[in-house]
């Protein structure tokens, strides 16, 4: 009965008791065990070590009591999730190999090559920075286990052809408004002049098709009329949003409506827009399928986690005043617990 209710007890305790009471309560009581998940234990020392690892590089004043309480609660909850994930993989006959752990460790080491040498190993570097190497490796192992479970859950998600095709159409529509590079001019002037310039056909699509386009001629033509002309070249990622939302809907060699920004009026002239190559129907379907699976994965994981908690024997240390904790199952309490833990985790 102490499954999720137990989690509720520890979170409430950590959130509302004082800092000194936390540590006086946890001093070598019940061999310092904070939780048991199907018999597997989580100790106070383990949570303290993970807390230190998370905060060792923060050059800030000592955190307030509430912050410490929340972080301890979040760390304990995450460890319970890690244990449940590990136990699930064992049930499925899936394991993380030493080679996989070593490979990920080596990838991380690559980013520290400038500080490591023959005398300063990666393990020594971590220890000098207050990080327990063994616990750090355990976290690497847990991350790989999480990845493996996520991959298994992905395989179990079912998609209908209809929803995949609908999503593919959505992607296709989005790509029609996308581009790799875009060239345009910004023409600044008083609104009355801009209205006149919008009617100018010297650089209309028809004339450009017949006579070609010259950047110098374009700038000269409109500056002679009293406007200020700016030439721009952007890719999709760097184009400011206020211009993108106007330009994506324009045809080449046309003017925008009169726009205003910082008390200045201007119009945009779209010169060229290089669009990415369009995927064929099969590729688009596969892309849509992948996107849909990734969208559905968090829900699949949450559903698995809820089932794992409900089907597990989870023990959490008793409250400071257990007589005030109701033991009966309360659905509303469980829902509030999930909301609280999500907030803490984020």
Secondary structure, 3 states (H helix, E strand, C coil): CCCHHHHHHHHHHHHHCCHHHHHHHCCCCHHHEEEEECCEEEEHHHHHHHHHHHHCCCCCCCCCHHHHHHHHHHHHHHHHHHHHHHHHHHHHCCCCCHHHHHHHHHHHHHCCCCCCCCCCCHHHHHHHCCCCHHHHHHHHHHHHHHHHHHHHHHHHCCCCHHHHHHHHHHHHHHHHCCCCEEEEEEEECCHHHHHHHCCCCCCCHHHHHHHCCCHHHHHHHHHCCCCEEEEEEEECCCCCHHHHHHHCCCCCCEECCCEEECCEEEEEEEEEEECCCCCCHHHHHHHHHHHHHHHHHHHHHHHHHHHHHHCCCEEECCCCCHHHCCCCCCHHHHHHHHHHHHHHHC
